[in-house]
Amino acid sequence: MILYNVTTSIEPRIADEWVAYMREHHMAEVVGTGCFIKSSLLRLLNEEDNGITYAAQYFAVSLEQLEAYQEHFAPALREEMDRKFKGNYVSFRTVLEVVE
């Protein structure tokens, strides 16, 4: 199992709007690509001075599914995120293997 983790620091003044967008639209669209089997949204409890930090986690069965997402779907979904929130967030991505 592969975990694709997107950590985002968002401006506090739009955090509620961003969370609603993630829950109601973006995360469902990512899972809806067929490349992931489930997702979770988590909030970092250690607050930072310049933003509120969240981790969106997406679970794929294989690395090939993640690569298909990154090649075929991620660019358009990232553009949509920028149209709505550009300049108000910073994200970084990590890929992990679930060890059970």
Residue frames as qw, qx, qy, qz and C-alpha x, y, z in Angstrom:
[[0.000, 0.892, 0.453, 0.000, 0.00, 0.00, 0.00],
 [0.424, 0.222, 0.021, 0.878, 1.30, 3.44, -0.94],
 [0.152, -0.819, -0.423, 0.356, 0.48, 6.61, 1.01],
 [0.337, 0.473, 0.188, 0.792, 0.57, 9.87, -0.93],
 [0.332, -0.692, -0.440, 0.466, 0.68, 12.64, 1.66],
 [0.246, 0.615, 0.172, 0.729, 0.11, 16.29, 0.77],
 [0.396, -0.546, -0.431, 0.599, 0.98, 18.62, 3.65],
 [0.158, 0.665, 0.306, 0.662, -0.44, 22.13, 3.30],
 [0.240, -0.395, -0.397, 0.793, 0.00, 25.28, 5.36],
 [0.067, 0.663, 0.565, 0.487, -2.98, 27.55, 4.76],
 [0.006, -0.324, 0.171, -0.930, -3.63, 31.16, 5.75],
 [0.012, 0.262, 0.819, -0.511, -5.84, 31.14, 8.88],
 [0.340, 0.331, 0.137, -0.869, -8.34, 33.62, 7.40],
 [0.658, 0.265, -0.384, -0.591, -9.35, 31.16, 4.66],
 [0.050, -0.241, 0.961, -0.123, -8.73, 27.86, 6.46],
 [0.523, 0.258, 0.664, -0.469, -12.44, 27.06, 6.92],
 [0.634, 0.601, -0.096, -0.476, -13.14, 27.70, 3.23],
 [0.295, 0.532, -0.779, -0.153, -10.16, 25.54, 2.22],
 [0.253, -0.084, 0.926, -0.266, -11.21, 22.66, 4.51],
 [0.630, 0.420, 0.421, -0.500, -14.76, 22.77, 3.11],
 [0.561, 0.633, -0.379, -0.376, -13.40, 22.73, -0.45],
 [0.087, 0.405, -0.910, 0.006, -11.12, 19.79, 0.36],
 [0.373, 0.084, 0.849, -0.365, -13.91, 17.78, 2.00],
 [0.585, 0.525, 0.390, -0.480, -16.67, 18.60, -0.47],
 [0.641, 0.721, -0.121, -0.232, -14.74, 18.64, -3.75],
 [0.248, 0.736, -0.626, -0.059, -11.02, 18.11, -4.07],
 [0.326, -0.337, 0.871, -0.145, -10.50, 14.90, -2.09],
 [0.736, 0.320, 0.530, -0.275, -13.50, 13.24, -3.74],
 [0.606, 0.742, -0.194, -0.212, -12.15, 14.23, -7.15],
 [0.036, 0.630, -0.776, 0.001, -8.74, 12.75, -6.33],
 [0.483, -0.065, 0.852, -0.190, -10.23, 9.44, -5.15],
 [0.691, 0.532, 0.314, -0.376, -12.66, 9.57, -8.08],
 [0.317, 0.678, -0.572, -0.336, -9.75, 9.26, -10.51],
 [0.981, 0.043, -0.132, -0.137, -9.65, 5.57, -9.61],
 [0.533, 0.530, -0.541, 0.377, -6.00, 5.80, -8.58],
 [0.040, -0.302, 0.688, -0.659, -6.68, 5.75, -4.83],
 [0.412, -0.336, -0.840, -0.111, -8.89, 3.61, -2.61],
 [0.393, -0.794, -0.451, 0.110, -9.43, 6.05, 0.28],
 [0.290, 0.538, -0.158, 0.775, -8.40, 9.40, 1.72],
 [0.487, -0.668, -0.460, 0.325, -8.18, 11.23, 5.05],
 [0.162, 0.755, -0.066, 0.632, -7.75, 14.86, 6.06],
 [0.672, -0.461, -0.400, 0.420, -5.81, 15.58, 9.25],
 [0.005, -0.938, 0.061, -0.340, -4.95, 18.79, 11.08],
 [0.586, 0.207, -0.499, 0.604, -1.55, 19.29, 12.67],
 [0.496, -0.763, -0.408, 0.077, -2.03, 20.06, 16.36],
 [0.514, -0.420, -0.009, 0.748, 1.19, 22.05, 16.68],
 [0.295, 0.914, 0.276, -0.023, 0.06, 25.44, 15.38],
 [0.586, 0.047, 0.128, 0.799, 2.54, 27.59, 13.50],
 [0.066, -0.551, -0.179, 0.812, 2.65, 31.38, 13.50],
 [0.149, 0.359, -0.398, -0.831, 2.13, 31.78, 9.77],
 [0.580, 0.070, -0.532, -0.613, -0.59, 29.25, 9.02],
 [0.781, -0.148, 0.471, -0.383, -2.67, 26.22, 9.91],
 [0.150, 0.424, -0.845, -0.291, -1.23, 22.95, 8.68],
 [0.865, 0.100, 0.262, -0.416, -3.19, 20.01, 7.30],
 [0.136, -0.318, 0.887, 0.307, -2.22, 16.67, 5.80],
 [0.811, 0.279, -0.019, -0.514, -4.36, 15.16, 3.05],
 [0.318, -0.341, 0.879, 0.102, -3.59, 11.46, 2.78],
 [0.782, 0.347, -0.182, -0.485, -4.46, 9.31, -0.20],
 [0.586, -0.299, 0.753, 0.004, -3.97, 5.54, -0.26],
 [0.648, 0.486, -0.421, -0.409, -3.08, 3.68, -3.47],
 [0.980, -0.093, 0.169, -0.049, -2.71, -0.06, -3.95],
 [0.838, 0.079, 0.193, 0.504, 0.47, 0.35, -6.00],
 [0.288, -0.531, 0.183, 0.775, 3.14, 2.83, -6.96],
 [0.203, 0.200, 0.682, 0.673, 1.94, 2.50, -10.57],
 [0.063, -0.776, -0.619, -0.106, -1.47, 3.88, -9.58],
 [0.287, -0.791, -0.101, 0.531, 0.17, 6.86, -7.90],
 [0.314, -0.263, 0.477, 0.778, 2.32, 7.48, -10.96],
 [0.126, 0.493, 0.722, 0.468, -0.77, 7.33, -13.19],
 [0.163, -0.870, -0.426, 0.186, -2.44, 9.94, -10.96],
 [0.341, -0.653, 0.136, 0.663, 0.60, 12.21, -11.06],
 [0.274, -0.056, 0.618, 0.734, 0.85, 11.98, -14.84],
 [0.005, -0.421, -0.738, -0.527, -2.79, 12.13, -15.91],
 [0.294, -0.764, -0.554, -0.154, -4.77, 13.91, -13.18],
 [0.508, -0.539, -0.274, 0.614, -2.59, 15.90, -10.76],
 [0.274, 0.041, 0.180, 0.944, -1.73, 18.84, -13.05],
 [0.219, -0.518, -0.468, -0.682, -5.38, 19.83, -13.64],
 [0.572, -0.665, -0.478, 0.044, -6.34, 19.37, -9.99],
 [0.522, -0.347, -0.152, 0.764, -3.38, 21.49, -8.85],
 [0.102, 0.253, 0.299, 0.914, -4.36, 24.22, -11.33],
 [0.395, -0.647, -0.515, -0.400, -7.87, 24.23, -9.89],
 [0.609, -0.578, -0.359, 0.408, -6.46, 24.57, -6.37],
 [0.393, -0.115, 0.052, 0.911, -4.32, 27.50, -7.51],
 [0.082, -0.486, -0.439, -0.751, -7.30, 29.23, -9.12],
 [0.518, -0.705, -0.437, -0.208, -9.14, 29.14, -5.80],
 [0.661, -0.728, -0.074, 0.168, -6.36, 29.66, -3.25],
 [0.701, 0.412, -0.094, 0.575, -3.18, 30.88, -5.01],
 [0.162, 0.586, -0.282, 0.742, -0.87, 32.82, -2.72],
 [0.577, -0.534, 0.198, -0.586, -2.67, 31.60, 0.41],
 [0.937, -0.257, 0.223, -0.083, -1.11, 28.18, 0.84],
 [0.196, 0.640, -0.738, -0.087, 2.10, 26.22, 0.52],
 [0.962, -0.071, 0.131, -0.227, 2.12, 22.45, -0.05],
 [0.111, 0.559, -0.813, -0.122, 4.70, 19.72, -0.17],
 [0.918, 0.057, -0.159, -0.358, 4.22, 16.09, -1.09],
 [0.198, -0.482, 0.850, -0.078, 5.69, 12.86, 0.25],
 [0.830, 0.095, -0.431, -0.342, 5.27, 9.27, -0.86],
 [0.330, -0.449, 0.759, -0.335, 5.44, 6.53, 1.75],
 [0.569, 0.007, -0.789, -0.230, 5.05, 2.79, 1.79],
 [0.710, -0.460, 0.169, -0.506, 2.70, 1.38, 4.43],
 [0.348, 0.291, -0.871, 0.188, 4.54, -1.26, 6.47],
 [0.749, -0.376, -0.020, -0.545, 2.20, -3.61, 8.28]]
